[in-house]
Amino acid sequence: MAKKGIKSQRGRAENQWGATKSASIKAQLTPTGKRLLLEKIKAFGLSFAEILERIARGKIKLVIVPDSLAELIDNYGLEKLTQDAVIPIEALLEIKTGRMPTPVERLGLCRALNLTEEQLQEAIKQPHQGEHSNNGCNC
């Protein structure tokens, strides 16, 4: 990124990190994913490269929204989750199909799935992959 009045020279640092930018990254996105990403980058008022640099250096924190609770249960394994969360399999099947977990079940799920209470709440809100969502994502 050239600075006003300073000619760019290959191999000379001209950014706040004191390093040259010579490494490239290539990624394939869906058209919707690309559009959404560019909208988010534009809202920051920074370049794509600067956003990636700041993420890599921990200057921008990312929050991972967990899968739906049903998907988390499937991925963990029903039998193993029954043991680790100390929740009967019948109760886990009910929770998987939409029943709200009790406070004790929430505690067990958080502990077994290594989630915070907030992350568990987000997972409960997420539609299962089989359900339809209007967020523009075809996943």
C-alpha positions in Angstrom: 0.0 0.0 0.0 1.8 3.1 -1.2 1.8 6.2 1.0 1.4 9.7 -0.4 4.7 11.2 -1.3 6.6 8.0 -0.8 7.5 5.8 -3.7 7.0 2.1 -3.0 10.1 0.0 -3.1 10.2 -3.8 -3.2 11.4 -5.3 0.0 11.1 -2.1 2.1 8.6 -2.0 4.9 6.0 0.7 4.5 3.3 -0.4 7.0 2.7 -0.1 10.7 3.9 -3.7 11.3 7.4 -2.9 9.9 7.3 -5.7 7.4 6.9 -6.0 3.7 3.8 -7.6 2.3 4.9 -10.3 -0.1 2.9 -13.4 0.9 -0.4 -14.0 -0.8 -3.5 -16.1 0.1 -6.1 -17.5 -2.3 -9.5 -18.6 -1.2 -12.6 -19.9 -3.0 -16.0 -18.6 -1.8 -19.5 -18.9 -2.9 -20.8 -15.7 -4.6 -23.0 -15.0 -1.5 -20.0 -15.5 0.8 -17.9 -13.2 -1.3 -20.6 -10.5 -1.3 -21.1 -10.8 2.5 -17.4 -10.7 3.2 -16.9 -7.6 1.0 -19.8 -5.8 2.7 -18.3 -6.5 6.1 -14.8 -5.4 5.0 -16.2 -2.2 3.6 -17.9 -1.5 6.9 -14.5 -1.5 8.6 -13.1 1.0 6.2 -9.9 -1.1 5.8 -8.4 -3.1 2.9 -8.9 -6.9 2.7 -5.2 -7.4 3.3 -5.3 -5.2 6.4 -8.3 -7.0 7.9 -6.4 -10.3 7.4 -3.3 -8.9 8.9 -5.1 -7.6 12.0 -7.0 -11.0 12.5 -3.6 -12.8 12.3 -2.0 -10.5 14.8 -5.0 -10.7 17.2 -6.0 -7.1 16.7 -9.4 -8.2 15.5 -11.1 -11.0 17.5 -13.3 -13.5 15.7 -16.3 -15.1 17.3 -17.2 -18.5 16.1 -20.9 -19.1 16.1 -21.4 -22.8 17.0 -23.4 -25.2 14.9 -27.0 -25.9 15.9 -27.2 -27.9 19.2 -28.5 -30.9 17.2 -25.4 -30.8 15.0 -23.2 -30.5 18.1 -24.9 -33.5 19.7 -24.5 -35.5 16.4 -20.8 -34.6 16.0 -20.0 -35.4 19.6 -21.8 -38.7 19.6 -25.0 -39.4 21.5 -23.6 -42.2 23.7 -20.4 -40.3 24.6 -22.4 -37.2 25.3 -24.7 -39.2 27.6 -21.7 -40.2 29.6 -19.8 -37.0 29.6 -22.7 -34.6 30.2 -24.5 -37.0 32.6 -27.8 -36.7 30.7 -30.0 -39.6 29.9 -30.1 -40.5 26.2 -33.9 -40.0 26.1 -33.4 -36.4 27.4 -30.6 -35.8 24.8 -32.9 -37.0 22.0 -35.6 -34.6 23.2 -33.1 -31.7 23.4 -31.8 -32.6 19.9 -35.4 -32.3 18.5 -36.0 -28.9 20.1 -36.8 -29.2 23.8 -35.0 -26.5 25.9 -32.5 -28.1 28.2 -33.0 -27.7 31.9 -30.4 -25.6 33.9 -28.7 -28.8 35.0 -28.7 -30.2 31.4 -27.3 -26.9 30.2 -24.4 -27.1 32.7 -23.7 -30.7 31.6 -23.8 -29.7 27.9 -21.5 -26.7 28.4 -19.0 -28.8 30.3 -19.0 -31.7 27.9 -19.1 -29.6 24.7 -16.6 -27.1 26.1 -19.0 -24.2 25.5 -19.7 -21.1 27.5 -23.4 -20.5 28.5 -23.5 -17.8 25.7 -22.2 -20.2 23.1 -24.7 -22.8 24.1 -27.5 -20.3 23.8 -26.3 -19.4 20.3 -26.2 -23.1 19.4 -29.8 -23.5 20.7 -30.9 -20.6 18.4 -29.2 -21.9 15.3 -31.4 -23.9 12.9 -30.5 -27.4 12.3 -28.8 -28.0 8.8 -32.0 -29.7 7.6 -34.0 -26.5 8.4 -34.2 -23.6 6.0 -32.6 -20.3 6.8 -33.0 -16.9 5.1 -29.5 -15.7 5.7 -28.4 -16.2 2.1 -26.3 -19.1 2.9 -26.9 -22.4 1.1 -25.1 -24.5 3.7 
